[in-house]
Amino acid sequence: MILIMGSLSSCEKFLEEVPPARYQISTLSKPLLDAFVIGAYEPLSRSRGRLWESTLTRDIEGLAEYCQLPAGGGTNYMNYNFEPQRNDNAARWTTFYEAIGKSNLIIKAIDDDKSLAENIKAPYKAEAYFVRALCYWWLTRMFGDVPLRLSPIENSDGTALPLTSSKTVIDQITKDLAFCEANLPNKVPEANTGRATKGSAKMMLADIYLWTKDYTNARLKAKEVIDNKATYGYDLVKSLETLYSPSTPTNSEEIFAIKFSQQKALGSFLPTYAFEGRALDAGLAARGISALMCRNSPLIKDWDRKDLRRNWNLIDTITIKGVKVKANLIPSATYMFGKFRDGAAPEETAAGNDYYLYRFAEAYLIFAECENQLNGPTQAAYDAVNQVRRRGYGVDLAKSSTLADFPTGLSKTAFDDLIFQERGYEFIYECKRWWDMVRTGRADAVAKAAGKTPTGGSIARFTLYLPDVELVNNPSIK
């Protein structure tokens, strides 16, 4: 065991290159804890890791009925045939478990420490819990049962760990997030944007309760976020251009996002994956590789052209040197995804668009969905969803709108169907549609209605296969 002494000149580099469990911290301090917590977030925003672009957006968003992927490996995802692509999962698997390992090291160091006061240590421990919870939340939705590692791996013998049921994993996540709620700050300074807050923990809890159909608690947590919007600094951003700006450090709608910047190797690939090869000339991205595009599914066909989100998100023409030309689309695609644009990125690794995991709009939509599930389409449910709709149409948020608002007199089922549709519009290209398809039991029907042809005639599996890297290194998994 190696003992850490003195200062660290580069926490992120240190945490990247050395397995966290090989270290033991002798004396904690606030600066050291701060550095280690930043290091726990680092795998999630590692530009060349491409976690959110190629391994999640391309694949998980690619499972949405409106997504079109290129031929090759994309065909298997289009057909919901996950086994041939099992080792595509290696990068996302190891990245999440790297962040989990760093979080576990921090948690253990804090638990072992006797020098710092508990009120100083608690917020840092809560951040480590949050990062760990976030990773397990993605892992269990993607893979179902996974190894639940809650302590650092001390040696090679520690890699053997059986799978834990998804229910038990989720129970652990909710337990950790309860600690986060109690100990994370209401806000963080702008210099610390991208770090967890009380609102972040509440939103993840709302998301988890929605997934497990615990509508009472999902409604409660979403309402707590809405009711405390002044305390937390949340509000809807009226301009879509501002909301998805590559150069704005943060905004009032951000609850939790993976932060990227317009610097080489510190940015995202989101625009590069969305656009065709002339993206640079069109001022959309530093490069375009047509990794996934949009097909004309019923959701897209039914999208009201008066909805400003449609024009922002769907692009079938580009402008080059003042001349508008038809976009080069992959076969069976009708649009490119326009949500994330950065024509000023210095290179493909350097788009500044942050990757939203939770926005304030989702608090309204979760509340509306759960209120309807519990009590039917009450005025409170209408009021919540109509806030998001009015922003989408560019009208006054405080005034009713015949253009934007849901029609009155809806049945419980009809309201739920429109909420499912509304989430599709609001979160297109944000990696939420597949989860919505699965949790609501609509996946197979919606995919087929969009013209997709699942292998075997129907979607037989809703989770991915564990990659070989885990099967080889973990002898407890058969």
C-alpha positions as CSV (number, residue, x, y, z in Angstrom):
1,M,0.0,0.0,0.0
2,I,1.4,3.4,-1.0
3,L,0.9,6.4,1.3
4,I,0.0,9.7,-0.2
5,M,2.0,12.6,1.3
6,G,2.3,16.2,0.3
7,S,0.4,18.0,-2.4
8,L,-0.8,16.8,-5.8
9,S,0.2,19.0,-8.8
10,S,-2.5,17.5,-11.0
11,C,-5.3,15.6,-9.3
12,E,-7.0,14.6,-12.6
13,K,-3.8,13.3,-14.1
14,F,-3.0,11.5,-10.9
15,L,-6.4,9.9,-10.7
16,E,-6.3,8.9,-14.4
17,E,-3.0,7.1,-14.3
18,V,-3.0,5.2,-11.0
19,P,-5.6,2.7,-9.8
20,P,-7.4,4.4,-6.9
21,A,-7.5,1.4,-4.6
22,R,-3.7,1.3,-4.5
23,Y,-3.7,4.5,-2.4
24,Q,-4.4,5.4,1.2
25,I,-4.8,9.0,2.3
26,S,-2.9,9.8,5.5
27,T,-4.3,13.2,6.5
28,L,-7.3,14.8,4.9
29,S,-7.7,18.5,4.2
30,K,-10.3,20.5,2.3
31,P,-8.0,21.1,-0.7
32,L,-7.1,17.5,-0.9
33,L,-10.7,16.4,-0.7
34,D,-11.7,18.9,-3.3
35,A,-9.1,17.7,-5.7
36,F,-10.1,14.0,-5.2
37,V,-13.8,14.8,-5.7
38,I,-13.0,16.6,-9.0
39,G,-11.0,13.5,-10.0
40,A,-14.1,11.3,-9.4
41,Y,-16.1,13.3,-11.9
42,E,-13.2,13.2,-14.5
43,P,-13.9,9.9,-16.2
44,L,-17.5,11.0,-17.0
45,S,-16.3,14.1,-19.0
46,R,-13.1,12.7,-20.5
47,S,-13.3,13.9,-24.1
48,R,-11.4,11.1,-25.8
49,G,-13.4,8.6,-23.8
50,R,-16.5,9.6,-25.8
51,L,-18.8,8.1,-23.2
52,W,-21.8,10.3,-23.9
53,E,-21.4,10.6,-27.7
54,S,-20.4,7.2,-29.2
55,T,-21.1,4.8,-26.4
56,L,-24.3,6.3,-25.1
57,T,-25.8,8.8,-27.6
58,R,-25.0,6.7,-30.7
59,D,-26.1,3.5,-29.1
60,I,-28.7,4.2,-26.4
61,E,-30.3,7.1,-28.2
62,G,-29.9,5.0,-31.3
63,L,-32.5,2.6,-29.8
64,A,-35.1,5.4,-29.9
65,E,-37.7,4.7,-32.6
66,Y,-36.9,8.0,-34.4
67,C,-33.1,7.2,-34.7
68,Q,-31.5,6.0,-37.9
69,L,-28.0,4.5,-37.6
70,P,-25.6,3.7,-40.5
71,A,-25.1,0.2,-41.7
72,G,-22.6,-2.1,-40.0
73,G,-22.8,-2.4,-36.2
74,G,-25.6,0.2,-36.3
75,T,-27.9,-2.4,-38.0
76,N,-27.8,-4.6,-34.9
77,Y,-28.9,-1.7,-32.7
78,M,-31.6,-0.8,-35.2
79,N,-32.9,-4.3,-34.9
80,Y,-32.4,-4.5,-31.1
81,N,-30.0,-7.4,-31.5
82,F,-27.5,-6.6,-28.8
83,E,-25.4,-9.8,-28.6
84,P,-23.1,-9.1,-31.6
85,Q,-22.2,-5.7,-30.2
86,R,-21.5,-6.8,-26.6
87,N,-18.0,-5.6,-26.6
88,D,-19.1,-2.1,-27.8
89,N,-20.0,-1.9,-24.1
90,A,-16.5,-2.2,-22.8
91,A,-15.7,1.5,-22.8
92,R,-18.9,2.6,-21.0
93,W,-18.5,-0.3,-18.5
94,T,-14.9,0.5,-17.6
95,T,-15.5,4.2,-17.5
96,F,-18.4,4.0,-15.1
97,Y,-16.6,1.6,-12.9
98,E,-13.5,3.8,-12.9
99,A,-15.6,6.7,-11.5
100,I,-17.2,4.3,-9.0
101,G,-13.7,3.2,-7.9
102,K,-12.6,6.7,-7.3
103,S,-15.8,7.5,-5.4
104,N,-15.3,4.5,-3.2
105,L,-11.8,5.5,-2.4
106,I,-13.0,9.0,-1.3
107,I,-15.8,7.5,0.8
108,K,-13.5,5.1,2.6
109,A,-10.9,7.9,3.2
110,I,-13.6,10.1,4.7
111,D,-15.0,7.3,6.9
112,D,-11.4,6.5,8.1
113,D,-10.5,10.1,8.8
114,K,-10.5,11.3,12.4
115,S,-9.0,14.8,11.9
116,L,-11.7,16.8,10.0
117,A,-15.0,17.8,11.5
118,E,-18.1,15.9,10.1
119,N,-19.7,19.0,8.8
120,I,-16.6,19.6,6.6
121,K,-16.4,16.0,5.3
122,A,-20.1,15.5,4.7
123,P,-20.5,17.5,1.5
124,Y,-17.5,15.8,-0.1
125,K,-18.8,12.4,0.9
126,A,-22.2,13.4,-0.6
127,E,-20.5,14.3,-3.9
128,A,-18.8,10.9,-4.0
129,Y,-22.1,9.2,-3.2
130,F,-23.7,11.2,-6.0
131,V,-21.1,10.2,-8.6
132,R,-21.3,6.6,-7.6
133,A,-25.1,6.7,-7.7
134,L,-25.1,8.3,-11.1
135,C,-22.9,5.6,-12.5
136,Y,-24.9,2.8,-11.0
137,W,-28.1,4.3,-12.2
138,W,-26.8,4.2,-15.8
139,L,-25.3,0.8,-15.4
140,T,-28.4,-0.9,-14.0
141,R,-30.7,0.6,-16.7
142,M,-28.3,-0.6,-19.4
143,F,-27.3,-4.0,-18.1
144,G,-29.8,-4.9,-15.4
145,D,-27.9,-6.9,-12.7
146,V,-24.4,-5.6,-12.2
147,P,-21.6,-6.1,-9.6
148,L,-22.3,-3.6,-6.7
149,R,-18.9,-2.5,-5.6
150,L,-19.1,-0.3,-2.5
151,S,-15.5,-0.3,-1.4
152,P,-12.1,0.0,-3.1
153,I,-10.6,-3.0,-4.8
154,E,-7.5,-3.6,-2.6
155,N,-5.8,-6.3,-4.7
156,S,-6.4,-8.7,-7.7
157,D,-8.5,-11.0,-5.5
158,G,-11.0,-8.2,-5.0
159,T,-12.2,-8.3,-8.6
160,A,-14.4,-11.4,-8.0
161,L,-17.9,-10.2,-7.2
162,P,-21.2,-11.7,-8.2
163,L,-23.9,-9.8,-9.9
164,T,-26.3,-7.9,-7.7
165,S,-30.0,-7.6,-8.6
166,S,-31.1,-4.4,-10.2
167,K,-33.6,-3.9,-7.4
168,T,-30.8,-4.1,-4.8
169,V,-28.6,-1.7,-6.8
170,I,-31.5,0.8,-7.0
171,D,-32.1,0.5,-3.3
172,Q,-28.5,1.4,-2.7
173,I,-28.7,4.3,-5.1
174,T,-31.7,5.8,-3.3
175,K,-30.1,5.3,0.1
176,D,-27.0,7.1,-1.1
177,L,-29.1,9.9,-2.7
178,A,-30.9,10.5,0.6
179,F,-27.5,11.3,2.1
180,C,-26.8,13.6,-0.8
181,E,-30.1,15.5,-0.3
182,A,-29.2,16.2,3.3
183,N,-25.6,17.2,2.7
184,L,-25.1,18.7,-0.7
185,P,-25.3,22.5,-1.1
186,N,-28.3,24.3,-2.6
187,K,-26.1,25.9,-5.2
188,V,-22.5,25.9,-6.3
189,P,-20.4,28.9,-7.4
190,E,-20.2,29.3,-11.2
191,A,-16.6,28.1,-11.0
192,N,-17.9,24.8,-9.7
193,T,-20.6,24.2,-12.3
194,G,-21.0,20.6,-13.1
195,R,-20.8,19.5,-9.5
196,A,-23.7,18.0,-7.6
197,T,-26.3,20.0,-5.6
198,K,-29.4,19.1,-3.6
199,G,-31.5,19.7,-6.7
200,S,-29.3,17.2,-8.6
201,A,-29.9,14.5,-6.0
202,K,-33.7,15.2,-5.9
203,M,-34.0,15.0,-9.7
204,M,-32.1,11.7,-9.9
205,L,-34.4,10.4,-7.2
206,A,-37.5,11.6,-9.1
207,D,-36.1,9.9,-12.2
208,I,-35.5,6.6,-10.4
209,Y,-38.9,6.6,-8.7
210,L,-40.5,7.3,-12.1
211,W,-38.6,4.3,-13.5
212,T,-39.8,2.0,-10.7
213,K,-43.4,3.4,-11.0
214,D,-43.3,4.8,-7.5
215,Y,-45.4,7.8,-8.7
216,T,-46.0,9.2,-5.2
217,N,-42.3,9.7,-4.4
218,A,-41.4,10.7,-8.0
219,R,-44.1,13.4,-7.8
220,L,-42.9,14.5,-4.4
221,K,-39.3,14.9,-5.5
222,A,-40.2,16.7,-8.7
223,K,-42.4,19.0,-6.7
224,E,-39.6,19.7,-4.2
225,V,-37.4,20.8,-7.1
226,I,-40.2,23.0,-8.5
227,D,-41.1,24.5,-5.2
228,N,-37.5,25.4,-4.4
229,K,-36.6,26.8,-7.8
230,A,-35.7,30.2,-6.3
231,T,-33.5,28.6,-3.6
232,Y,-31.8,26.4,-6.1
233,G,-31.6,29.0,-8.9
234,Y,-33.7,27.1,-11.4
235,D,-35.9,28.3,-14.2
236,L,-36.7,27.5,-17.8
237,V,-34.5,29.2,-20.3
238,K,-36.7,30.9,-22.9
239,S,-34.2,30.8,-25.8
240,L,-33.2,27.4,-27.2
241,E,-30.1,28.9,-28.7
242,T,-29.0,30.0,-25.2
243,L,-30.1,26.7,-23.6
244,Y,-27.8,24.7,-26.0
245,S,-25.1,27.3,-26.3
246,P,-21.6,25.9,-26.6
247,S,-20.0,28.9,-25.0
248,T,-22.3,29.7,-22.0
249,P,-20.8,28.2,-18.8
250,T,-24.2,27.4,-17.2
251,N,-27.8,28.6,-17.2
252,S,-30.8,28.5,-14.9
253,E,-32.3,25.3,-16.5
254,E,-29.2,23.2,-15.8
255,I,-29.8,20.8,-12.8
256,F,-26.9,18.5,-13.7
257,A,-24.8,18.3,-16.8
258,I,-21.5,16.8,-18.0
259,K,-19.4,19.9,-18.7
260,F,-17.4,20.4,-21.8
261,S,-15.4,23.4,-23.1
262,Q,-14.2,24.8,-26.4
263,Q,-10.7,23.5,-25.9
264,K,-8.8,20.7,-27.7
265,A,-9.5,17.4,-26.0
266,L,-11.7,19.0,-23.4
267,G,-14.9,19.2,-25.4
268,S,-17.6,16.9,-26.6
269,F,-18.2,15.2,-30.0
270,L,-21.9,15.7,-29.9
271,P,-22.1,18.0,-33.0
272,T,-19.6,15.9,-34.9
273,Y,-21.7,12.8,-34.5
274,A,-24.9,14.5,-35.5
275,F,-23.9,16.3,-38.8
276,E,-22.8,15.3,-42.3
277,G,-19.4,15.8,-43.8
278,R,-19.8,19.5,-44.7
279,A,-20.6,20.5,-41.1
280,L,-17.5,22.7,-40.9
281,D,-18.4,24.7,-44.0
282,A,-22.0,25.0,-42.8
283,G,-20.9,26.4,-39.4
284,L,-22.4,23.5,-37.4
285,A,-19.4,21.5,-36.2
286,A,-15.7,21.2,-36.6
287,R,-16.4,17.9,-38.5
288,G,-19.3,15.8,-39.4
289,I,-19.4,12.0,-39.5
290,S,-23.1,11.2,-39.8
291,A,-23.0,8.8,-36.8
292,L,-26.8,8.9,-36.2
293,M,-29.7,10.8,-37.8
294,C,-33.4,11.1,-37.5
295,R,-36.0,9.0,-39.4
296,N,-39.5,10.1,-40.2
297,S,-41.3,8.2,-37.4
298,P,-44.8,9.0,-36.3
299,L,-43.4,11.1,-33.5
300,I,-41.6,13.3,-36.0
301,K,-44.4,13.3,-38.6
302,D,-46.8,14.6,-35.9
303,W,-44.5,17.3,-34.6
304,D,-46.3,20.7,-35.0
305,R,-44.3,22.9,-37.3
306,K,-45.2,25.9,-35.1
307,D,-43.2,24.3,-32.2
308,L,-39.9,26.1,-32.2
309,R,-38.2,23.0,-30.9
310,R,-38.9,21.2,-34.2
311,N,-37.0,23.8,-36.3
312,W,-34.1,23.8,-33.8
313,N,-33.8,20.0,-33.6
314,L,-34.5,18.8,-37.2
315,I,-32.3,19.9,-40.1
316,D,-32.6,18.8,-43.7
317,T,-30.8,21.7,-45.4
318,I,-27.6,23.5,-44.7
319,T,-26.2,26.8,-45.8
320,I,-22.7,27.0,-47.3
321,K,-21.3,30.4,-48.4
322,G,-24.8,31.8,-48.3
323,V,-26.3,29.1,-50.4
324,K,-28.9,26.7,-49.0
325,V,-28.4,23.1,-50.1
326,K,-30.0,19.8,-49.2
327,A,-28.2,17.9,-46.5
328,N,-26.5,14.6,-47.3
329,L,-28.4,12.1,-45.2
330,I,-27.7,8.5,-44.5
331,P,-30.1,5.9,-46.0
332,S,-33.6,6.0,-44.5
333,A,-32.9,9.3,-42.6
334,T,-35.0,12.4,-43.2
335,Y,-33.2,14.9,-40.9
336,M,-30.0,15.6,-38.9
337,F,-30.3,16.3,-35.2
338,G,-29.6,20.0,-34.8
339,K,-29.8,20.3,-31.0
340,F,-26.1,20.6,-30.3
341,R,-24.2,22.9,-32.7
342,D,-20.7,24.4,-32.4
343,G,-19.3,25.9,-35.5
344,A,-16.6,27.7,-33.5
345,A,-15.1,24.5,-32.0
346,P,-11.3,24.4,-32.7
347,E,-11.5,20.7,-33.5
348,E,-13.9,17.7,-33.3
349,T,-12.9,17.0,-29.7
350,A,-13.6,20.6,-28.6
351,A,-17.3,21.3,-28.9
352,G,-18.4,23.3,-25.9
353,N,-22.0,21.9,-25.7
354,D,-22.6,20.5,-22.2
355,Y,-24.4,17.1,-22.0
356,Y,-27.6,17.6,-19.9
357,L,-28.5,14.7,-17.7
358,Y,-31.2,16.7,-15.8
359,R,-32.9,20.0,-16.8
360,F,-35.5,21.9,-14.9
361,A,-38.0,21.2,-17.7
362,E,-37.9,17.5,-16.6
363,A,-39.1,18.4,-13.1
364,Y,-42.3,19.8,-14.7
365,L,-42.8,16.8,-16.9
366,I,-42.2,14.2,-14.2
367,F,-44.6,16.0,-11.9
368,A,-47.2,16.2,-14.6
369,E,-46.9,12.5,-15.5
370,C,-47.0,11.4,-11.9
371,E,-49.9,13.7,-10.9
372,N,-51.9,12.2,-13.8
373,Q,-51.0,8.7,-12.8
374,L,-52.1,9.3,-9.2
375,N,-55.0,11.8,-9.6
376,G,-55.8,12.0,-13.3
377,P,-55.3,15.1,-15.4
378,T,-55.7,17.7,-12.7
379,Q,-55.1,21.4,-13.2
380,A,-51.8,21.0,-11.5
381,A,-50.8,18.4,-14.1
382,Y,-51.8,20.7,-16.9
383,D,-50.1,23.7,-15.4
384,A,-46.8,21.8,-15.2
385,V,-46.6,20.4,-18.7
386,N,-47.9,23.7,-20.2
387,Q,-44.9,25.5,-18.8
388,V,-42.7,23.4,-21.0
389,R,-45.0,23.6,-23.9
390,R,-45.2,27.4,-23.8
391,R,-41.4,27.6,-23.7
392,G,-41.3,25.3,-26.7
393,Y,-43.7,27.5,-28.7
394,G,-42.0,30.8,-27.6
395,V,-45.1,32.2,-25.9
396,D,-45.5,33.9,-22.5
397,L,-45.0,31.2,-19.8
398,A,-47.5,33.0,-17.4
399,K,-50.4,33.1,-19.8
400,S,-52.6,30.3,-21.2
401,S,-52.1,29.6,-24.9
402,T,-54.4,27.9,-27.3
403,L,-51.4,27.4,-29.5
404,A,-49.1,25.7,-26.9
405,D,-51.3,24.3,-24.1
406,F,-52.5,20.7,-23.9
407,P,-56.2,20.4,-24.9
408,T,-58.5,20.4,-21.9
409,G,-60.8,17.5,-21.1
410,L,-58.3,14.8,-21.7
411,S,-58.8,11.4,-20.2
412,K,-56.1,9.9,-18.0
413,T,-54.9,7.7,-20.8
414,A,-54.9,10.4,-23.4
415,F,-53.0,12.8,-21.1
416,D,-50.4,10.1,-20.5
417,D,-50.0,9.4,-24.2
418,L,-49.4,13.2,-24.8
419,I,-46.8,13.3,-21.9
420,F,-44.9,10.4,-23.6
421,Q,-45.0,12.4,-26.8
422,E,-44.0,15.6,-25.1
423,R,-41.0,14.0,-23.5
424,G,-40.0,12.8,-27.0
425,Y,-40.0,16.3,-28.3
426,E,-38.4,18.0,-25.3
427,F,-35.5,15.5,-24.9
428,I,-34.8,14.4,-28.4
429,Y,-31.1,13.6,-28.8
430,E,-30.6,13.7,-25.0
431,C,-30.6,9.9,-24.5
432,K,-34.0,9.7,-22.7
433,R,-36.4,8.2,-25.3
434,W,-35.3,4.6,-25.0
435,W,-35.7,4.6,-21.2
436,D,-39.2,6.1,-21.7
437,M,-40.1,3.5,-24.2
438,V,-38.9,0.7,-21.8
439,R,-40.3,2.0,-18.5
440,T,-43.8,2.7,-20.1
441,G,-44.0,-0.7,-21.8
442,R,-44.2,0.9,-25.2
443,A,-40.9,-0.1,-26.7
444,D,-41.9,-2.9,-29.0
445,A,-45.1,-1.2,-30.4
446,V,-43.4,2.2,-30.8
447,A,-40.4,0.7,-32.6
448,K,-42.5,-1.3,-35.0
449,A,-44.8,1.7,-35.7
450,A,-41.7,3.6,-36.8
451,G,-40.8,0.9,-39.3
452,K,-38.1,-0.8,-37.3
453,T,-37.8,-4.6,-37.5
454,P,-36.6,-6.2,-34.3
455,T,-34.7,-9.5,-34.7
456,G,-37.1,-12.4,-34.1
457,G,-40.2,-10.2,-34.7
458,S,-40.2,-8.4,-31.4
459,I,-37.9,-6.8,-28.9
460,A,-36.9,-9.8,-26.7
461,R,-34.3,-8.1,-24.5
462,F,-34.2,-4.6,-23.0
463,T,-30.8,-4.7,-21.4
464,L,-27.3,-5.0,-23.0
465,Y,-24.9,-7.9,-22.6
466,L,-22.0,-7.6,-20.2
467,P,-18.7,-7.0,-22.1
468,D,-16.0,-9.6,-22.2
469,V,-13.7,-7.4,-20.1
470,E,-15.8,-8.0,-17.1
471,L,-16.4,-11.7,-17.8
472,V,-12.7,-12.3,-18.0
473,N,-11.7,-10.2,-15.0
474,N,-14.5,-11.2,-12.7
475,P,-14.5,-15.0,-12.0
476,S,-17.7,-14.7,-9.9
477,I,-19.8,-14.1,-13.0
478,K,-20.7,-17.2,-14.9
